[in-house]
Amino acid sequence: MIGVAVIEAALTTMPQSPGVYRMLDTKGDALYVGKARALDRRVRAYTQIGRLPERLRRMVSETASMEIVTTHTEAEALLLEANMIKRLKPRFNIVLRDDKSYPWLMLTGDHPYPQIAKHRGAQTRKGSYYGPFASAWAVNQTLTAMQRVFLLRACADTVFANRQRPCLLYQIKRCSAPCVGRIATDEYDRLVKQAKTFLSGGQVSVQQELAAEMEQAVAALEFERAAVIRDRIRGLTFVQGTDVINPGDLRDADVIAVWAIAGQTCVQVFFIRGGRNNGNRAFFPLHTKAEEAPEVLRAFIAQFYDDKPPPPQILVNHPLPQQELMAEALTIKAQRKVSILVPQRGQKKDVVTHAEINAREALERKLAEAAGQAKLLEGVAALFALPAPPERIEVYDNSHIMGANPYGVMIVGGPEGFHKSAYRKFSIRGPITPGDDFAMMREMLTRRFTRALAEQGTGTSAGAMPDIALIDGGAGQLSAAQAVLTELGVTDVKLVAIAKGPDRDAGREWFHTEGKEPFQLPPRDPVLYYLQRLRDEAHRFAITSHRAGRSKTLRTSELDQIEGIGAARKRALLNHFGSARGVKMAGLRDLEEAPGISREMAQRIYAHFHPGQRVESVS
């Protein structure tokens, strides 16, 4: 076997140190990434082909080359292995599909009146960050509650600087209106301190402090102030009573439970921070049916914390293979002690059991949906005479307003529902006649399938060919699409156009496909509903893409054409004059008096809007 010879050749220079090895195919793509305490001893096991299961024998047979990276310790090798698996997504590894960033709650630290806001991405701005939260919904719920209890501002700094009267949030008692001086700086600082205490797990002390304040207000006959504090206490009580899961005595921990049915696995994660439940999320890692639940859980945890800080405690429902090594690796990553526990009794056990139930129910729902999805895809195959149920359906649509900001889009569906990471936008380049939908469709399909042909066989989503392409339109759009695919030599993609019925009535659509007269489906046919869902998702994505492009166009102005006007000066001018038109109408003296605008820059701006006029500074 060629793969065994490749491995044996690599073993001649393989060190005994810890590290990570990669098995590559003939194209250089990773087949498998593994870690080892002693690389030589671990990799040598792959040469004993008779002792390997069928899956690993197939992997070895496809191995064309090997690469290694040595590390100082096995724990460092585990962290590197997780990073490579998540980045390379090798076919023979357990792979976590998690391409979403997680929202955090941020209290800014670079403003006299800190702002509380939702935050995603790199934590570069000075301030305090609390999270992560499982979803935008979870962080929005907490943000609303924090405004209600601590009356902190949520507006951006630019809005804050230009307020002249309190906004609606002040009227509904969700902000203390520091923008217009309705609260003293030291009093606002006290609210910020209380909020930080609460988010760090000090709910009880904050509640006691508010109760004492209310009693003092009542004793001083300040009943209006006492009523405001009472409402804050009620809000705090509401916040503490809205947890889906009671964390008990947990302060900062993740509760992770795995459940496996029929060779498929769900991992449920609950985020506990500051003694509060920040929500939960279900994951469905990719793996073979032979993988056991504890091994899936171990691989999941390693990859899950590759790009996020682990909490001090991780509670799981199964002991992990090499559990102490995993804890050591996470401790290195967090730069503080991280413990992995399998609770056997008490509140922690109850919390893990609750997460386990959620994992089981989520997996049962997914399996039920998959069974229904499989039946629908069988119906699509029968309807359009496909040899097998389609694995990949691509749907195309476009959007514009009177030819302006034209966008085309492609969405992808299949056995697991919508494949959103494979969605694509096409900003139509032209030149085309404004509003020419056929030309837009031709350009979009030409770009899509030209790239697919160029990358076919690379294993990327861009190189994947669909089994069926669904076009939003009628016979004209179908002809335009057929012409493109014929010109490119694409013959194995089924083209179908779906046109709205009379009066654009959903349920009376006409289907157009080559070699068959246009036809309709019965109004309550499940396959019709499925095809409508695909078409509607493409339409939604097209409208969203068009709006985003139009908003970007609207955000640009004539100021962007002036040399030396960057984002900061543009913002200063717009804040000072109110609009680009205000800048255009301003006199030279007015421009010179604008903040951040020098005399020379004022002359340049004035000359841009008044070409041919002599520019003289007025002292």
TIDO-113797 format. One line per 8 residues: number of its first residue (from 1); for each residue x, y, z of C-alpha. Coordinates in steps of 0.2 Angstrom, whole numbers, plus 2048, in hexadecimal, padded with zeros to 3 digits. Each point is the difference from the previous one (the first is absolute). Layout:
BEGIN
NUM	X/Y/Z ~ ... .
This chain:
BEGIN
1	800/800/800 ~ 807/811/7FB ~ 7FA/809/80F ~ 809/7F4/80C ~ 810/803/7F6 ~ 7FE/813/802 ~ 7FE/7FE/812 ~ 80F/7F5/802 .
9	80A/80C/7F6 ~ 7FB/80E/80C ~ 804/7F5/80F ~ 813/801/7FC ~ 801/812/805 ~ 7F1/800/80D ~ 805/806/811 ~ 7FB/7F9/811 .
17	7FA/811/806 ~ 7EE/805/802 ~ 7F8/808/7F1 ~ 7F2/800/7F3 ~ 800/7F6/7F0 ~ 7F6/803/7F0 ~ 7FC/7F3/7F3 ~ 7FE/808/7EF .
25	7F8/7FA/7F0 ~ 807/802/7EE ~ 7F9/812/7FF ~ 808/805/810 ~ 7EF/800/80A ~ 800/7FA/812 ~ 7F9/7EF/802 ~ 803/7FF/813 .
33	808/80A/80D ~ 806/7F7/810 ~ 80B/804/810 ~ 80C/7F5/809 ~ 80B/800/810 ~ 80D/7F7/7F5 ~ 7FD/802/7ED ~ 80B/7F2/7FB .
41	7F7/7F3/80A ~ 7EE/807/7FC ~ 803/801/7ED ~ 808/7EF/7FF ~ 7EF/7F8/805 ~ 7F9/805/7EF ~ 80D/7F4/7F7 ~ 7F7/7F1/809 .
49	7F2/800/7F3 ~ 7F9/7F0/805 ~ 7FC/807/812 ~ 7F7/80F/7FA ~ 7ED/802/7FD ~ 7FA/802/7EF ~ 7FE/813/801 ~ 812/802/805 .
57	806/7F4/7F2 ~ 7F7/80A/7F4 ~ 809/810/807 ~ 811/7F8/7FF ~ 7FD/7FB/7EE ~ 7FC/812/7FB ~ 80F/807/809 ~ 80D/807/7F3 .
65	80B/80A/80C ~ 801/805/813 ~ 805/810/809 ~ 804/802/813 ~ 802/80E/80C ~ 809/7FD/811 ~ 7FB/808/810 ~ 807/801/811 .
73	7F2/7F6/809 ~ 7F2/7F5/7FC ~ 7F3/80D/806 ~ 807/80C/7F4 ~ 7FE/7F3/7F2 ~ 7EE/7FE/805 ~ 7FD/813/7FE ~ 809/800/7EF .
81	7F6/7F1/7FA ~ 7EF/808/804 ~ 805/810/7F7 ~ 806/7F6/7F1 ~ 7F0/7F5/7FF ~ 7F5/80F/802 ~ 809/809/7F2 ~ 803/7F2/7F4 .
89	7F1/7F5/803 ~ 808/7F0/7FC ~ 7F4/7F2/7F9 ~ 805/7F3/80D ~ 7FF/80B/810 ~ 7F2/804/80B ~ 7FC/812/7FA ~ 7F7/80D/809 .
97	7F5/80B/7F5 ~ 800/811/809 ~ 802/80F/7F4 ~ 7F7/80D/80B ~ 808/80C/80C ~ 7F8/802/811 ~ 7F9/810/807 ~ 806/808/810 .
105	7FA/80E/80B ~ 80C/80F/801 ~ 802/80E/80C ~ 80B/80D/7F8 ~ 80E/808/809 ~ 806/80E/7F5 ~ 7F1/80C/804 ~ 7FB/80A/80F .
113	7EF/7F8/7FF ~ 803/7EE/7FB ~ 7F5/7F8/7F4 ~ 7F8/7EF/801 ~ 7FF/7F7/7F0 ~ 800/7EF/7F6 ~ 811/7FC/7F9 ~ 807/7F3/7F3 .
121	811/7FD/7FA ~ 811/806/807 ~ 800/808/811 ~ 80B/80E/7FB ~ 7F6/80F/808 ~ 804/804/812 ~ 7F3/7FA/80C ~ 7F9/7F1/809 .
129	7F9/7F1/7F6 ~ 7F4/7F3/807 ~ 7FB/7F0/7F7 ~ 800/7F7/7F5 ~ 7ED/7FF/7FD ~ 7F9/7F1/7F6 ~ 7F6/80B/7F4 ~ 7FB/812/7FC .
137	7EF/7FD/808 ~ 808/7FC/810 ~ 80C/80F/801 ~ 7F1/80C/7FA ~ 7F6/7F9/80F ~ 80E/804/80C ~ 803/811/7F8 ~ 7EE/805/802 .
145	800/7FA/812 ~ 810/809/804 ~ 7F9/811/7F9 ~ 7F0/7FD/80A ~ 80A/7FD/811 ~ 80F/80B/7FE ~ 7FA/80E/7F4 ~ 810/800/7F6 .
153	801/808/7EF ~ 800/7F4/7F1 ~ 802/80E/7F2 ~ 810/802/7F6 ~ 80C/80E/805 ~ 7FC/80A/7F1 ~ 7ED/800/804 ~ 805/804/812 .
161	80A/80F/7FB ~ 7F2/807/7F6 ~ 7F1/7FE/80B ~ 7F7/810/806 ~ 7F2/7F7/809 ~ 7FD/7EF/807 ~ 7FB/7F2/7F5 ~ 7F1/7F4/801 .
169	80B/7F4/80B ~ 800/80D/80E ~ 7ED/802/7FE ~ 7FD/7ED/803 ~ 80D/800/80E ~ 80D/7F6/7F8 ~ 80E/80E/800 ~ 805/80D/80C .
177	803/80D/7F2 ~ 812/804/804 ~ 801/808/7EE ~ 7F6/80F/806 ~ 806/801/812 ~ 7F1/7F7/808 ~ 80C/7F7/80C ~ 810/805/808 .
185	811/7F8/7FB ~ 803/7F8/811 ~ 7EE/7F9/801 ~ 802/7F8/7EE ~ 811/7F9/806 ~ 7F7/7F8/80E ~ 7F3/7F8/7F4 ~ 80F/7F9/7F5 .
193	808/7F9/810 ~ 7F0/7F7/804 ~ 7FE/7F9/7EF ~ 811/7F9/800 ~ 7FD/7F8/811 ~ 7F0/7F8/7F9 ~ 808/7FA/7F0 ~ 80F/7F9/80B .
201	7F4/7F5/80A ~ 7FC/80C/80F ~ 7ED/800/7FD ~ 7FC/7FF/813 ~ 80B/80E/805 ~ 7F8/80C/7F3 ~ 7EF/7FB/805 ~ 804/803/812 .
209	808/811/7FC ~ 7F0/805/7F6 ~ 7F5/7FB/80E ~ 80A/80B/80C ~ 7FF/80F/7F4 ~ 7ED/7FE/7FF ~ 7FE/7FF/813 ~ 80A/810/801 .
217	7F6/809/7F3 ~ 7F0/7FB/809 ~ 807/806/811 ~ 804/811/7F7 ~ 7EF/801/7F9 ~ 807/7FF/7EE ~ 7F2/7F5/7FA ~ 803/804/7ED .
225	812/7FA/802 ~ 7FB/7F1/80A ~ 7F4/7FB/7F2 ~ 80E/801/7F3 ~ 80B/7F4/80C ~ 7F1/7F5/802 ~ 7FE/7FE/7EE ~ 812/7FC/7FE .
233	7FF/7F2/80E ~ 7F1/7F9/7F6 ~ 80B/800/7F0 ~ 80E/7F7/80A ~ 7F4/7F3/806 ~ 7F9/7FD/7EF ~ 812/7FE/7F9 ~ 804/7F3/80D .
241	7F0/7F6/7FD ~ 802/7FE/7ED ~ 80D/7F3/7FF ~ 7FB/7F1/7F6 ~ 80C/7F5/80B ~ 804/804/812 ~ 813/801/802 ~ 7FF/7FC/812 .
249	811/805/808 ~ 809/801/7EF ~ 808/811/7FD ~ 80A/7FE/7F0 ~ 7FF/7EF/7F7 ~ 7FA/7F8/7F0 ~ 7F5/7F1/801 ~ 803/7F4/7F1 .
257	7F6/7F0/7FD ~ 800/7F4/7F1 ~ 7F3/7F4/7FA ~ 801/7F4/7F2 ~ 7F3/7F7/7F6 ~ 802/7F5/7F0 ~ 812/806/7FD ~ 7FC/812/802 .
265	804/80C/80E ~ 7FA/810/808 ~ 80A/80A/80C ~ 7F7/80C/80B ~ 809/80F/808 ~ 7FA/80B/80E ~ 80A/810/804 ~ 7FF/805/812 .
273	809/810/805 ~ 7FF/80A/810 ~ 7F3/7F4/807 ~ 7F4/803/7F1 ~ 7FB/7F5/7F1 ~ 806/809/7F0 ~ 7F6/7F4/7F5 ~ 804/7EF/7F7 .
281	804/7FA/7EF ~ 7FF/7EF/7F8 ~ 80E/7FA/7F4 ~ 801/7F1/7F4 ~ 812/7FB/7FD ~ 805/7F7/7F0 ~ 807/7EE/804 ~ 7FE/7EE/7FA .
289	7F3/7F4/808 ~ 80E/7F7/808 ~ 805/80E/80C ~ 7FB/7FE/812 ~ 7F7/80F/809 ~ 80F/803/80D ~ 80C/801/7F1 ~ 7F5/80C/7F7 .
297	7FE/80B/810 ~ 813/800/802 ~ 803/806/7EE ~ 7F1/80D/802 ~ 807/808/80F ~ 812/801/7F9 ~ 7F9/809/7F0 ~ 7F3/80A/809 .
305	80C/80A/80B ~ 80C/802/7F2 ~ 7FA/812/7FD ~ 7F8/804/811 ~ 806/801/812 ~ 7FB/7F1/80A ~ 7F7/803/811 ~ 808/7FA/811 .
313	7F4/7F1/800 ~ 7F9/7F4/7F2 ~ 7F3/7F4/805 ~ 7FD/7F1/7F5 ~ 7F5/7F1/800 ~ 80E/7F3/7FB ~ 812/7FE/805 ~ 80B/805/7F2 .
321	80F/7F6/7F9 ~ 80F/808/806 ~ 7F6/80C/80B ~ 80E/806/80B ~ 80A/804/7F0 ~ 7F1/80A/7F9 ~ 7FF/80A/811 ~ 813/804/7FF .
329	7FE/806/7EE ~ 7F2/80B/804 ~ 809/807/80F ~ 80F/805/7F5 ~ 7F4/808/7F4 ~ 7F6/80A/80E ~ 810/803/80A ~ 7F7/7FB/810 .
337	7F9/7F0/807 ~ 7F3/7F7/7F6 ~ 7F7/7F1/807 ~ 7F6/7F3/7F7 ~ 7F3/7F7/80B ~ 7F3/7F2/7FE ~ 7F4/804/80E ~ 7F9/7F0/809 .
345	7F3/809/80C ~ 7F9/810/806 ~ 7FC/810/7F6 ~ 80E/7FE/7F4 ~ 7FA/7EF/7FB ~ 7EE/807/7FE ~ 807/80E/7F4 ~ 809/7F3/7F6 .
353	7F1/7F5/7FF ~ 7F5/80F/7FA ~ 80D/803/7F2 ~ 800/7EE/7FB ~ 7ED/800/7FE ~ 802/80F/7F5 ~ 80D/7F7/7F6 ~ 7F5/7F1/7FE .
361	7F1/80A/7FB ~ 809/80A/7F3 ~ 807/7F1/7F8 ~ 7EF/7F8/7FF ~ 7F9/80F/7F8 ~ 80E/801/7F3 ~ 7FE/7ED/7FC ~ 7EE/803/7FE .
369	803/80F/7F4 ~ 80D/7F6/7F6 ~ 7F4/7F2/7FD ~ 7F3/80D/7FA ~ 80D/809/7F6 ~ 805/7EF/7F8 ~ 7EE/7FC/7FA ~ 7FF/812/7F9 .
377	810/7FE/7F6 ~ 7FA/7EF/7FA ~ 7F0/809/7F9 ~ 80B/80D/7F8 ~ 80A/7F2/7F7 ~ 7F0/7F8/7FA ~ 7F8/810/7FA ~ 80F/805/7F5 .
385	806/7EF/7FB ~ 811/800/80A ~ 809/7F0/802 ~ 801/802/813 ~ 7FA/80D/80D ~ 80A/810/7FE ~ 80F/803/80C ~ 802/812/7FB .
393	7F2/80C/7F9 ~ 805/811/7FB ~ 7F3/80E/7FE ~ 803/810/7F7 ~ 7F8/811/801 ~ 804/812/7FD ~ 7FA/811/807 ~ 801/812/7FB .
401	7F5/810/800 ~ 7FE/807/7EE ~ 811/7F8/7FC ~ 809/809/80F ~ 80B/7F6/80B ~ 7FE/7EF/7F7 ~ 804/7F1/80A ~ 7FF/7ED/7FC .
409	800/7F3/80D ~ 802/7ED/802 ~ 7F9/7F6/80F ~ 804/7EE/803 ~ 7F5/7F2/807 ~ 801/7ED/803 ~ 7FD/7F2/80C ~ 805/80A/80F .
417	7F6/80F/7FB ~ 807/811/7FB ~ 813/801/7FE ~ 802/812/804 ~ 813/800/800 ~ 7FF/7FC/7ED ~ 7F4/80F/7FC ~ 808/80C/7F4 .
425	7FC/812/7FB ~ 804/807/7EE ~ 802/812/7FE ~ 7FB/802/7EE ~ 80E/808/7F6 ~ 7F8/802/7EF ~ 800/809/7F5 ~ 7ED/7FC/7FE .
433	7F1/809/7FD ~ 7F8/806/810 ~ 7F3/7F4/806 ~ 805/7F2/7F3 ~ 7FC/7F1/80B ~ 806/7F3/7F3 ~ 811/809/7FE ~ 802/800/813 .
441	7FC/7ED/801 ~ 80C/7FD/7F2 ~ 80E/809/808 ~ 7FD/7F8/811 ~ 7FF/7EE/7F9 ~ 810/803/7F5 ~ 80A/806/80F ~ 7F9/7F2/80B .
449	803/7F1/7F5 ~ 811/807/7F8 ~ 807/800/812 ~ 7F8/7EF/804 ~ 808/7F8/7F0 ~ 811/808/805 ~ 7FF/7F9/812 ~ 7F7/7F0/7FD .
457	808/7F1/809 ~ 809/80C/80D ~ 7F3/7FB/80E ~ 7FB/812/802 ~ 7EE/806/800 ~ 804/80B/7F1 ~ 805/7F1/7F6 ~ 7F0/7F6/804 .
465	7F4/7FD/7F2 ~ 7ED/800/804 ~ 7F5/7F2/7FC ~ 7F2/80C/7FC ~ 800/813/7FD ~ 7F0/809/804 ~ 7FD/811/7F7 ~ 7F4/80D/806 .
473	7F7/804/7F0 ~ 7F7/7F9/7F1 ~ 804/7F9/7EF ~ 80B/80F/7FB ~ 80B/7FE/810 ~ 801/7ED/7FC ~ 806/804/7EE ~ 80D/80C/806 .
481	807/7F4/80D ~ 800/7F1/7F3 ~ 80A/80B/7F4 ~ 80E/803/80E ~ 801/7EE/805 ~ 801/7FA/7EE ~ 80E/80D/7FC ~ 80A/7FA/80F .
489	7FD/7EE/7FC ~ 7F7/7FC/810 ~ 7F4/7F2/7FC ~ 7FD/7F7/810 ~ 7F6/80D/809 ~ 7ED/800/800 ~ 7F9/811/7FD ~ 7EE/805/806 .
497	7F8/811/800 ~ 7F2/804/80C ~ 7F4/80E/7FB ~ 7F3/807/80B ~ 7EE/7FD/7FA ~ 7F2/80C/7FB ~ 800/80F/80B ~ 810/7FA/808 .
505	7F6/7F4/80A ~ 80B/7F4/80B ~ 7FA/7EE/7FD ~ 7FC/802/7EE ~ 812/801/7F9 ~ 805/7F9/7EF ~ 810/7F5/7FE ~ 80A/801/7F0 .
513	80D/7F3/7FC ~ 808/7FA/7F0 ~ 7F7/7F2/7F7 ~ 7EF/802/809 ~ 7F1/80B/7FE ~ 7FE/80D/80E ~ 7F6/7F9/80F ~ 7F9/803/811 .
521	7FF/7F6/810 ~ 7F1/7FD/80B ~ 7FE/80F/80C ~ 803/7F6/80F ~ 80E/7F5/7FA ~ 80F/7FF/80C ~ 80D/801/7F2 ~ 7F8/810/7FA .
529	801/807/812 ~ 813/7FB/800 ~ 804/808/7F0 ~ 7F6/810/805 ~ 80B/800/810 ~ 810/7FF/7F5 ~ 7FA/80E/7F4 ~ 7FA/80B/80F .
537	811/7FE/809 ~ 809/805/7F0 ~ 7F4/80F/7FE ~ 803/805/813 ~ 813/7FF/7FD ~ 7FF/80A/7F0 ~ 7F6/80E/808 ~ 80C/801/80F .
545	80F/800/7F5 ~ 7F9/80E/7F5 ~ 7FB/80A/810 ~ 811/7FF/807 ~ 808/805/7EF ~ 7F4/80F/7FF ~ 804/805/812 ~ 812/800/7FC .
553	7FD/80B/7F1 ~ 7F6/80C/80B ~ 80E/801/80D ~ 80C/807/7F3 ~ 7FF/812/7FC ~ 809/80D/7F6 ~ 80B/803/80F ~ 809/7F0/7FC .
561	806/807/7EF ~ 80A/80E/809 ~ 813/7FC/803 ~ 804/800/812 ~ 7EF/7FD/806 ~ 800/7F0/80A ~ 7F4/7F7/80C ~ 803/80C/80F .
569	800/810/7F6 ~ 7F0/7FA/7F7 ~ 7F7/7FC/810 ~ 806/811/808 ~ 7F9/80A/7F1 ~ 7EF/7F6/7FF ~ 7FE/802/813 ~ 804/813/7FF .
577	7F5/804/7F0 ~ 7F3/7F2/801 ~ 802/7F9/7EF ~ 80B/800/7F0 ~ 7F5/80E/7F9 ~ 803/80A/80F ~ 813/7FF/7FD ~ 7FD/804/7EE .
585	7F6/810/804 ~ 80C/806/80E ~ 80B/80F/7FD ~ 812/800/801 ~ 800/808/812 ~ 7F4/7F3/806 ~ 80B/7F2/7F9 ~ 80F/808/809 .
593	7F6/800/811 ~ 7FB/7EE/7FF ~ 809/7F5/80C ~ 810/7F7/7FA ~ 800/809/7EF ~ 80F/80B/7FD ~ 800/810/7F5 ~ 808/7F6/7F1 .
601	7F4/7F2/802 ~ 7F1/80C/800 ~ 807/808/7F0 ~ 801/7EF/7F8 ~ 7EE/7FB/805 ~ 7F9/811/7FA ~ 80A/7FF/7EF ~ 7F9/7EF/7FD .
609	7EE/805/802 ~ 803/811/7F7 ~ 80B/7FC/7F1 ~ 807/80F/7F7 ~ 7FD/80C/80E ~ 80F/809/808 ~ 803/7FA/811 ~ 805/80D/80D .
617	801/7FE/813 ~ 7F6/80C/80A ~ 809/805/810 .
